[in-house]
Amino acid sequence: MSETERRLAAILSADAAGFSLLMNQDEQAAHRTLKSEREVIDAAIARHHGRIVGTAGDSVLAEVDADPEAQRACGARGGGGERALEI
């Protein structure tokens, strides 16, 4: 019988706040902004040995290492500030 590898993981569920409003105002800009933000988020997930489980529109569902540093890095896009979208 083979031994099953186990690891502790965290689930990341992110959604772009304000995406629908931005889509109504300027659809092309909304897609460009979302693509740019997703590149950063996807890279952070990959850097921390995570994997994207699924996406739908402006949301992403991923699994990342359960260590706090990985969780902070993958969730670091929140807070919006000057961004058009807040993840």
Biopython code that builds the backbone (N, CA, C, O; Angstrom):
import numpy as np
from Bio.PDB.StructureBuilder import StructureBuilder

atoms = [
    (1, "MET", "N", (0.845, -1.173, 0.000)),
    (1, "MET", "CA", (0.000, 0.000, 0.000)),
    (1, "MET", "C", (0.893, 1.240, 0.000)),
    (1, "MET", "O", (1.853, 1.314, 0.767)),
    (2, "SER", "N", (0.578, 2.212, -0.858)),
    (2, "SER", "CA", (1.372, 3.434, -0.927)),
    (2, "SER", "C", (0.935, 4.405, 0.164)),
    (2, "SER", "O", (-0.221, 4.434, 0.587)),
    (3, "GLU", "N", (1.904, 5.191, 0.597)),
    (3, "GLU", "CA", (1.629, 6.176, 1.637)),
    (3, "GLU", "C", (1.124, 7.464, 0.990)),
    (3, "GLU", "O", (1.684, 7.914, -0.009)),
    (4, "THR", "N", (0.084, 8.052, 1.546)),
    (4, "THR", "CA", (-0.484, 9.291, 1.035)),
    (4, "THR", "C", (0.277, 10.477, 1.603)),
    (4, "THR", "O", (0.518, 10.553, 2.808)),
    (5, "GLU", "N", (0.654, 11.404, 0.727)),
    (5, "GLU", "CA", (1.317, 12.622, 1.179)),
    (5, "GLU", "C", (0.257, 13.586, 1.693)),
    (5, "GLU", "O", (-0.758, 13.820, 1.038)),
    (6, "ARG", "N", (0.505, 14.138, 2.865)),
    (6, "ARG", "CA", (-0.422, 15.097, 3.449)),
    (6, "ARG", "C", (0.301, 16.408, 3.676)),
    (6, "ARG", "O", (1.492, 16.436, 3.985)),
    (7, "ARG", "N", (-0.442, 17.493, 3.517)),
    (7, "ARG", "CA", (0.106, 18.806, 3.825)),
    (7, "ARG", "C", (-1.033, 19.716, 4.238)),
    (7, "ARG", "O", (-2.184, 19.530, 3.842)),
    (8, "LEU", "N", (-0.684, 20.690, 5.032)),
    (8, "LEU", "CA", (-1.665, 21.664, 5.492)),
    (8, "LEU", "C", (-1.761, 22.775, 4.450)),
    (8, "LEU", "O", (-0.740, 23.322, 4.033)),
    (9, "ALA", "N", (-2.958, 23.106, 4.033)),
    (9, "ALA", "CA", (-3.157, 24.123, 2.999)),
    (9, "ALA", "C", (-4.253, 25.094, 3.427)),
    (9, "ALA", "O", (-5.061, 24.806, 4.311)),
    (10, "ALA", "N", (-4.255, 26.235, 2.781)),
    (10, "ALA", "CA", (-5.293, 27.247, 3.005)),
    (10, "ALA", "C", (-6.007, 27.486, 1.676)),
    (10, "ALA", "O", (-5.402, 27.380, 0.610)),
    (11, "ILE", "N", (-7.271, 27.802, 1.748)),
    (11, "ILE", "CA", (-8.054, 28.097, 0.559)),
    (11, "ILE", "C", (-8.174, 29.609, 0.405)),
    (11, "ILE", "O", (-8.559, 30.315, 1.336)),
    (12, "LEU", "N", (-7.836, 30.089, -0.787)),
    (12, "LEU", "CA", (-7.926, 31.510, -1.097)),
    (12, "LEU", "C", (-9.093, 31.711, -2.069)),
    (12, "LEU", "O", (-9.129, 31.104, -3.139)),
    (13, "SER", "N", (-10.016, 32.542, -1.698)),
    (13, "SER", "CA", (-11.126, 32.910, -2.561)),
    (13, "SER", "C", (-11.101, 34.428, -2.713)),
    (13, "SER", "O", (-11.292, 35.158, -1.741)),
    (14, "ALA", "N", (-10.866, 34.897, -3.935)),
    (14, "ALA", "CA", (-10.751, 36.338, -4.161)),
    (14, "ALA", "C", (-11.725, 36.787, -5.234)),
    (14, "ALA", "O", (-11.994, 36.071, -6.198)),
    (15, "ASP", "N", (-12.237, 37.967, -5.048)),
    (15, "ASP", "CA", (-13.194, 38.562, -5.970)),
    (15, "ASP", "C", (-12.829, 40.031, -6.131)),
    (15, "ASP", "O", (-12.456, 40.686, -5.158)),
    (16, "ALA", "N", (-12.932, 40.547, -7.328)),
    (16, "ALA", "CA", (-12.586, 41.952, -7.581)),
    (16, "ALA", "C", (-13.774, 42.853, -7.259)),
    (16, "ALA", "O", (-14.766, 42.876, -7.988)),
    (17, "ALA", "N", (-13.663, 43.587, -6.170)),
    (17, "ALA", "CA", (-14.713, 44.528, -5.791)),
    (17, "ALA", "C", (-14.739, 45.673, -6.795)),
    (17, "ALA", "O", (-13.690, 46.204, -7.160)),
    (18, "GLY", "N", (-15.905, 46.046, -7.232)),
    (18, "GLY", "CA", (-16.040, 47.155, -8.162)),
    (18, "GLY", "C", (-15.925, 46.774, -9.624)),
    (18, "GLY", "O", (-15.976, 47.642, -10.495)),
    (19, "PHE", "N", (-15.769, 45.481, -9.910)),
    (19, "PHE", "CA", (-15.582, 45.047, -11.294)),
    (19, "PHE", "C", (-16.818, 45.322, -12.154)),
    (19, "PHE", "O", (-16.691, 45.795, -13.283)),
    (20, "SER", "N", (-17.988, 45.034, -11.637)),
    (20, "SER", "CA", (-19.214, 45.263, -12.418)),
    (20, "SER", "C", (-19.394, 46.738, -12.748)),
    (20, "SER", "O", (-19.776, 47.085, -13.866)),
    (21, "LEU", "N", (-19.123, 47.595, -11.790)),
    (21, "LEU", "CA", (-19.218, 49.042, -12.021)),
    (21, "LEU", "C", (-18.223, 49.471, -13.101)),
    (21, "LEU", "O", (-18.569, 50.216, -14.018)),
    (22, "LEU", "N", (-16.982, 48.989, -12.979)),
    (22, "LEU", "CA", (-15.968, 49.336, -13.973)),
    (22, "LEU", "C", (-16.357, 48.798, -15.355)),
    (22, "LEU", "O", (-16.123, 49.461, -16.365)),
    (23, "MET", "N", (-16.940, 47.617, -15.402)),
    (23, "MET", "CA", (-17.398, 47.046, -16.678)),
    (23, "MET", "C", (-18.450, 47.949, -17.315)),
    (23, "MET", "O", (-18.443, 48.155, -18.528)),
    (24, "ASN", "N", (-19.346, 48.484, -16.502)),
    (24, "ASN", "CA", (-20.378, 49.385, -17.023)),
    (24, "ASN", "C", (-19.791, 50.699, -17.530)),
    (24, "ASN", "O", (-20.306, 51.291, -18.478)),
    (25, "GLN", "N", (-18.714, 51.148, -16.896)),
    (25, "GLN", "CA", (-18.108, 52.415, -17.275)),
    (25, "GLN", "C", (-17.198, 52.270, -18.496)),
    (25, "GLN", "O", (-17.234, 53.102, -19.403)),
    (26, "ASP", "N", (-16.377, 51.206, -18.519)),
    (26, "ASP", "CA", (-15.403, 51.024, -19.594)),
    (26, "ASP", "C", (-14.975, 49.562, -19.630)),
    (26, "ASP", "O", (-14.073, 49.149, -18.900)),
    (27, "GLU", "N", (-15.628, 48.788, -20.482)),
    (27, "GLU", "CA", (-15.418, 47.341, -20.533)),
    (27, "GLU", "C", (-13.964, 46.969, -20.859)),
    (27, "GLU", "O", (-13.400, 46.069, -20.238)),
    (28, "GLN", "N", (-13.366, 47.656, -21.822)),
    (28, "GLN", "CA", (-11.986, 47.334, -22.191)),
    (28, "GLN", "C", (-11.018, 47.624, -21.048)),
    (28, "GLN", "O", (-10.114, 46.833, -20.779)),
    (29, "ALA", "N", (-11.206, 48.735, -20.393)),
    (29, "ALA", "CA", (-10.348, 49.081, -19.252)),
    (29, "ALA", "C", (-10.529, 48.061, -18.125)),
    (29, "ALA", "O", (-9.559, 47.689, -17.463)),
    (30, "ALA", "N", (-11.754, 47.614, -17.907)),
    (30, "ALA", "CA", (-12.022, 46.621, -16.869)),
    (30, "ALA", "C", (-11.259, 45.333, -17.148)),
    (30, "ALA", "O", (-10.652, 44.759, -16.244)),
    (31, "HIS", "N", (-11.289, 44.880, -18.391)),
    (31, "HIS", "CA", (-10.575, 43.651, -18.749)),
    (31, "HIS", "C", (-9.063, 43.816, -18.618)),
    (31, "HIS", "O", (-8.379, 42.907, -18.147)),
    (32, "ARG", "N", (-8.538, 44.965, -19.030)),
    (32, "ARG", "CA", (-7.092, 45.220, -18.897)),
    (32, "ARG", "C", (-6.671, 45.231, -17.429)),
    (32, "ARG", "O", (-5.659, 44.640, -17.055)),
    (33, "THR", "N", (-7.460, 45.909, -16.612)),
    (33, "THR", "CA", (-7.152, 46.009, -15.184)),
    (33, "THR", "C", (-7.211, 44.646, -14.522)),
    (33, "THR", "O", (-6.322, 44.291, -13.748)),
    (34, "LEU", "N", (-8.244, 43.885, -14.819)),
    (34, "LEU", "CA", (-8.387, 42.554, -14.233)),
    (34, "LEU", "C", (-7.227, 41.658, -14.662)),
    (34, "LEU", "O", (-6.674, 40.924, -13.843)),
    (35, "LYS", "N", (-6.859, 41.714, -15.935)),
    (35, "LYS", "CA", (-5.746, 40.896, -16.424)),
    (35, "LYS", "C", (-4.462, 41.236, -15.682)),
    (35, "LYS", "O", (-3.720, 40.340, -15.279)),
    (36, "SER", "N", (-4.197, 42.521, -15.501)),
    (36, "SER", "CA", (-3.001, 42.977, -14.800)),
    (36, "SER", "C", (-2.985, 42.493, -13.344)),
    (36, "SER", "O", (-1.972, 41.980, -12.868)),
    (37, "GLU", "N", (-4.100, 42.656, -12.648)),
    (37, "GLU", "CA", (-4.201, 42.218, -11.255)),
    (37, "GLU", "C", (-4.059, 40.705, -11.142)),
    (37, "GLU", "O", (-3.393, 40.210, -10.233)),
    (38, "ARG", "N", (-4.679, 39.972, -12.056)),
    (38, "ARG", "CA", (-4.599, 38.512, -12.021)),
    (38, "ARG", "C", (-3.177, 38.012, -12.250)),
    (38, "ARG", "O", (-2.776, 37.009, -11.658)),
    (39, "GLU", "N", (-2.405, 38.696, -13.099)),
    (39, "GLU", "CA", (-1.016, 38.290, -13.315)),
    (39, "GLU", "C", (-0.235, 38.339, -12.007)),
    (39, "GLU", "O", (0.557, 37.442, -11.717)),
    (40, "VAL", "N", (-0.457, 39.385, -11.221)),
    (40, "VAL", "CA", (0.230, 39.537, -9.932)),
    (40, "VAL", "C", (-0.234, 38.463, -8.951)),
    (40, "VAL", "O", (0.586, 37.825, -8.291)),
    (41, "ILE", "N", (-1.539, 38.264, -8.857)),
    (41, "ILE", "CA", (-2.093, 37.277, -7.931)),
    (41, "ILE", "C", (-1.659, 35.864, -8.323)),
    (41, "ILE", "O", (-1.239, 35.081, -7.471)),
    (42, "ASP", "N", (-1.760, 35.543, -9.614)),
    (42, "ASP", "CA", (-1.362, 34.209, -10.084)),
    (42, "ASP", "C", (0.110, 33.929, -9.784)),
    (42, "ASP", "O", (0.465, 32.816, -9.398)),
    (43, "ALA", "N", (0.964, 34.937, -9.960)),
    (43, "ALA", "CA", (2.395, 34.773, -9.683)),
    (43, "ALA", "C", (2.628, 34.528, -8.191)),
    (43, "ALA", "O", (3.457, 33.697, -7.820)),
    (44, "ALA", "N", (1.900, 35.245, -7.341)),
    (44, "ALA", "CA", (2.044, 35.048, -5.888)),
    (44, "ALA", "C", (1.601, 33.650, -5.492)),
    (44, "ALA", "O", (2.241, 33.010, -4.657)),
    (45, "ILE", "N", (0.534, 33.178, -6.071)),
    (45, "ILE", "CA", (0.052, 31.821, -5.789)),
    (45, "ILE", "C", (1.107, 30.805, -6.204)),
    (45, "ILE", "O", (1.419, 29.895, -5.435)),
    (46, "ALA", "N", (1.657, 30.941, -7.392)),
    (46, "ALA", "CA", (2.680, 30.010, -7.892)),
    (46, "ALA", "C", (3.943, 30.053, -7.040)),
    (46, "ALA", "O", (4.526, 29.010, -6.747)),
    (47, "ARG", "N", (4.373, 31.256, -6.639)),
    (47, "ARG", "CA", (5.581, 31.415, -5.816)),
    (47, "ARG", "C", (5.479, 30.656, -4.503)),
    (47, "ARG", "O", (6.485, 30.211, -3.951)),
    (48, "HIS", "N", (4.270, 30.515, -4.015)),
    (48, "HIS", "CA", (4.065, 29.856, -2.730)),
    (48, "HIS", "C", (3.481, 28.455, -2.899)),
    (48, "HIS", "O", (2.723, 27.969, -2.060)),
    (49, "HIS", "N", (3.855, 27.830, -4.000)),
    (49, "HIS", "CA", (3.494, 26.434, -4.268)),
    (49, "HIS", "C", (1.996, 26.188, -4.222)),
    (49, "HIS", "O", (1.536, 25.125, -3.805)),
    (50, "GLY", "N", (1.252, 27.180, -4.655)),
    (50, "GLY", "CA", (-0.198, 27.051, -4.692)),
    (50, "GLY", "C", (-0.663, 26.602, -6.062)),
    (50, "GLY", "O", (0.127, 26.442, -6.991)),
    (51, "ARG", "N", (-1.943, 26.406, -6.160)),
    (51, "ARG", "CA", (-2.528, 26.063, -7.463)),
    (51, "ARG", "C", (-3.907, 26.690, -7.559)),
    (51, "ARG", "O", (-4.661, 26.743, -6.587)),
    (52, "ILE", "N", (-4.213, 27.160, -8.752)),
    (52, "ILE", "CA", (-5.524, 27.737, -9.001)),
    (52, "ILE", "C", (-6.487, 26.588, -9.262)),
    (52, "ILE", "O", (-6.282, 25.777, -10.165)),
    (53, "VAL", "N", (-7.531, 26.535, -8.464)),
    (53, "VAL", "CA", (-8.527, 25.479, -8.577)),
    (53, "VAL", "C", (-9.570, 25.855, -9.623)),
    (53, "VAL", "O", (-10.036, 25.002, -10.379)),
    (54, "GLY", "N", (-9.934, 27.134, -9.663)),
    (54, "GLY", "CA", (-10.927, 27.566, -10.631)),
    (54, "GLY", "C", (-11.044, 29.079, -10.679)),
    (54, "GLY", "O", (-10.635, 29.784, -9.756)),
    (55, "THR", "N", (-11.608, 29.558, -11.770)),
    (55, "THR", "CA", (-11.881, 30.979, -11.930)),
    (55, "THR", "C", (-13.263, 31.129, -12.546)),
    (55, "THR", "O", (-13.755, 30.234, -13.233)),
    (56, "ALA", "N", (-13.866, 32.256, -12.293)),
    (56, "ALA", "CA", (-15.151, 32.585, -12.902)),
    (56, "ALA", "C", (-15.260, 34.101, -12.949)),
    (56, "ALA", "O", (-15.367, 34.759, -11.913)),
    (57, "GLY", "N", (-15.232, 34.642, -14.141)),
    (57, "GLY", "CA", (-15.323, 36.099, -14.270)),
    (57, "GLY", "C", (-14.189, 36.789, -13.554)),
    (57, "GLY", "O", (-13.027, 36.639, -13.931)),
    (58, "ASP", "N", (-14.516, 37.547, -12.520)),
    (58, "ASP", "CA", (-13.514, 38.315, -11.782)),
    (58, "ASP", "C", (-13.086, 37.639, -10.480)),
    (58, "ASP", "O", (-12.491, 38.289, -9.620)),
    (59, "SER", "N", (-13.376, 36.359, -10.321)),
    (59, "SER", "CA", (-13.017, 35.675, -9.077)),
    (59, "SER", "C", (-12.027, 34.543, -9.341)),
    (59, "SER", "O", (-11.924, 34.024, -10.452)),
    (60, "VAL", "N", (-11.311, 34.182, -8.294)),
    (60, "VAL", "CA", (-10.348, 33.082, -8.370)),
    (60, "VAL", "C", (-10.434, 32.272, -7.080)),
    (60, "VAL", "O", (-10.592, 32.828, -5.993)),
    (61, "LEU", "N", (-10.328, 30.964, -7.214)),
    (61, "LEU", "CA", (-10.298, 30.043, -6.082)),
    (61, "LEU", "C", (-8.982, 29.290, -6.174)),
    (61, "LEU", "O", (-8.686, 28.671, -7.196)),
    (62, "ALA", "N", (-8.187, 29.342, -5.100)),
    (62, "ALA", "CA", (-6.868, 28.722, -5.124)),
    (62, "ALA", "C", (-6.574, 28.039, -3.802)),
    (62, "ALA", "O", (-7.197, 28.312, -2.776)),
    (63, "GLU", "N", (-5.602, 27.142, -3.864)),
    (63, "GLU", "CA", (-5.080, 26.461, -2.686)),
    (63, "GLU", "C", (-3.631, 26.925, -2.531)),
    (63, "GLU", "O", (-2.866, 26.892, -3.496)),
    (64, "VAL", "N", (-3.249, 27.355, -1.331)),
    (64, "VAL", "CA", (-1.876, 27.805, -1.072)),
    (64, "VAL", "C", (-1.361, 27.143, 0.197)),
    (64, "VAL", "O", (-2.131, 26.605, 0.992)),
    (65, "ASP", "N", (-0.031, 27.192, 0.373)),
    (65, "ASP", "CA", (0.554, 26.677, 1.607)),
    (65, "ASP", "C", (-0.101, 27.356, 2.800)),
    (65, "ASP", "O", (-0.472, 28.528, 2.732)),
    (66, "ALA", "N", (-0.237, 26.620, 3.881)),
    (66, "ALA", "CA", (-0.903, 27.166, 5.065)),
    (66, "ALA", "C", (-0.002, 28.076, 5.889)),
    (66, "ALA", "O", (-0.444, 28.650, 6.884)),
    (67, "ASP", "N", (1.262, 28.213, 5.483)),
    (67, "ASP", "CA", (2.139, 29.079, 6.278)),
    (67, "ASP", "C", (1.697, 30.536, 6.133)),
    (67, "ASP", "O", (1.305, 30.958, 5.045)),
    (68, "PRO", "N", (1.758, 31.300, 7.215)),
    (68, "PRO", "CA", (1.242, 32.672, 7.215)),
    (68, "PRO", "C", (1.869, 33.575, 6.152)),
    (68, "PRO", "O", (1.185, 34.442, 5.609)),
    (69, "GLU", "N", (3.150, 33.392, 5.846)),
    (69, "GLU", "CA", (3.804, 34.218, 4.829)),
    (69, "GLU", "C", (3.145, 34.017, 3.461)),
    (69, "GLU", "O", (2.908, 34.987, 2.742)),
    (70, "ALA", "N", (2.857, 32.795, 3.105)),
    (70, "ALA", "CA", (2.193, 32.505, 1.826)),
    (70, "ALA", "C", (0.807, 33.129, 1.796)),
    (70, "ALA", "O", (0.399, 33.693, 0.780)),
    (71, "GLN", "N", (0.095, 33.033, 2.887)),
    (71, "GLN", "CA", (-1.247, 33.599, 2.939)),
    (71, "GLN", "C", (-1.215, 35.117, 2.822)),
    (71, "GLN", "O", (-2.051, 35.701, 2.133)),
    (72, "ARG", "N", (-0.260, 35.763, 3.485)),
    (72, "ARG", "CA", (-0.135, 37.223, 3.381)),
    (72, "ARG", "C", (0.214, 37.632, 1.957)),
    (72, "ARG", "O", (-0.363, 38.575, 1.416)),
    (73, "ALA", "N", (1.156, 36.925, 1.355)),
    (73, "ALA", "CA", (1.601, 37.280, 0.002)),
    (73, "ALA", "C", (0.471, 37.137, -1.008)),
    (73, "ALA", "O", (0.321, 37.979, -1.893)),
    (74, "CYS", "N", (-0.308, 36.099, -0.884)),
    (74, "CYS", "CA", (-1.375, 35.864, -1.849)),
    (74, "CYS", "C", (-2.575, 36.771, -1.617)),
    (74, "CYS", "O", (-3.358, 37.000, -2.539)),
    (75, "GLY", "N", (-2.729, 37.281, -0.428)),
    (75, "GLY", "CA", (-3.841, 38.180, -0.139)),
    (75, "GLY", "C", (-3.438, 39.639, -0.112)),
    (75, "GLY", "O", (-4.240, 40.496, 0.261)),
    (76, "ALA", "N", (-2.216, 39.935, -0.499)),
    (76, "ALA", "CA", (-1.676, 41.285, -0.354)),
    (76, "ALA", "C", (-2.284, 42.303, -1.307)),
    (76, "ALA", "O", (-1.985, 43.490, -1.177)),
    (77, "ARG", "N", (-3.106, 41.908, -2.240)),
    (77, "ARG", "CA", (-3.663, 42.849, -3.202)),
    (77, "ARG", "C", (-4.881, 43.571, -2.648)),
    (77, "ARG", "O", (-5.354, 44.524, -3.267)),
    (78, "GLY", "N", (-5.397, 43.152, -1.520)),
    (78, "GLY", "CA", (-6.558, 43.827, -0.947)),
    (78, "GLY", "C", (-6.224, 45.247, -0.517)),
    (78, "GLY", "O", (-5.053, 45.609, -0.407)),
    (79, "GLY", "N", (-7.225, 46.025, -0.283)),
    (79, "GLY", "CA", (-6.991, 47.369, 0.205)),
    (79, "GLY", "C", (-7.060, 48.451, -0.853)),
    (79, "GLY", "O", (-7.076, 49.640, -0.534)),
    (80, "GLY", "N", (-7.101, 48.050, -2.090)),
    (80, "GLY", "CA", (-7.355, 48.957, -3.193)),
    (80, "GLY", "C", (-6.496, 50.174, -3.326)),
    (80, "GLY", "O", (-5.724, 50.273, -4.280)),
    (81, "GLY", "N", (-6.594, 51.099, -2.419)),
    (81, "GLY", "CA", (-5.845, 52.344, -2.541)),
    (81, "GLY", "C", (-6.196, 53.059, -3.834)),
    (81, "GLY", "O", (-7.350, 53.435, -4.040)),
    (82, "GLU", "N", (-5.210, 53.252, -4.714)),
    (82, "GLU", "CA", (-5.440, 53.953, -5.969)),
    (82, "GLU", "C", (-5.919, 53.028, -7.086)),
    (82, "GLU", "O", (-6.204, 53.490, -8.191)),
    (83, "ARG", "N", (-6.008, 51.756, -6.814)),
    (83, "ARG", "CA", (-6.406, 50.796, -7.844)),
    (83, "ARG", "C", (-7.863, 50.992, -8.247)),
    (83, "ARG", "O", (-8.694, 51.451, -7.463)),
    (84, "ALA", "N", (-8.146, 50.625, -9.501)),
    (84, "ALA", "CA", (-9.521, 50.658, -9.966)),
    (84, "ALA", "C", (-10.304, 49.486, -9.386)),
    (84, "ALA", "O", (-11.510, 49.587, -9.162)),
    (85, "LEU", "N", (-9.608, 48.368, -9.142)),
    (85, "LEU", "CA", (-10.234, 47.179, -8.572)),
    (85, "LEU", "C", (-9.597, 46.854, -7.241)),
    (85, "LEU", "O", (-8.391, 47.025, -7.064)),
    (86, "GLU", "N", (-10.392, 46.392, -6.314)),
    (86, "GLU", "CA", (-9.895, 45.951, -5.025)),
    (86, "GLU", "C", (-10.104, 44.461, -4.942)),
    (86, "GLU", "O", (-11.234, 43.980, -5.034)),
    (87, "ILE", "N", (-9.018, 43.721, -4.769)),
    (87, "ILE", "CA", (-9.101, 42.255, -4.708)),
    (87, "ILE", "C", (-9.177, 41.818, -3.272)),
    (87, "ILE", "O", (-9.253, 40.621, -2.994)),
]
sb = StructureBuilder()
sb.init_structure("model")
sb.init_model(0)
sb.init_chain("A")
sb.init_seg("    ")
for serial, (resi, resn, name, xyz) in enumerate(atoms, 1):
    if name == "N":
        sb.init_residue(resn, " ", resi, " ")
    sb.init_atom(name, np.array(xyz, "f"), 0.0, 1.0, " ", f" {name:<3s}", serial, name[0])
structure = sb.get_structure()
